[in-house]
Amino acid sequence: MGGELNPNLLSWEEAKALRETWAEQGQRVVFTNGCFDLLHPGHIQYLNDAKALGDKLILGLNADASISRLKGDSRPINPLKDRAAMLMGLKSMDAVVAFEEDTPQNLITLLLPDVLVKGGDYTADDIVGAKEVRDTGGEVIVVPFLEGYSSSKLIERIKAS
């Protein structure tokens, strides 16, 4: 076995078509986003919590240039293809779609999920895309992070060792 990684990254058009198919089937579609540069238990818990809020989970994944602008030139550690492949290997994940911008505003506006989820220290009103999702009858939910986990802290620990 082996071979090349197959990240199953969807185009925006494919993600929109899939979202519409799920809606026609009566599936509740959840959307979240992030960098997910180094996967850790906090990410897994967060994504499981997000998936539990609906039937299908779509993840908007920051593209490499977006992460570099947000986190600095030394990031991402893992390229988009690798991050997408790892995420699609999780049982909670139904679809992954990348975005080049610094925020997923345009992607959220295109998909208009039933539930928009963000983690940690956000308030529902501060979440990008919240207004558009609410205006179409959707919900915006903040899921708490699992304490003690952070990709940045993990990178610091690796550098220190």
Beta strands, then each sheet from edge to edge (+ up, - down):
strand 1: 9-10
strand 2: 29-34
strand 3: 56-62
strand 4: 95-99
strand 5: 115-119
strand 6: 139-143
sheet 1: 1+ 4+ 3+ 2+ 5+ 6+
end
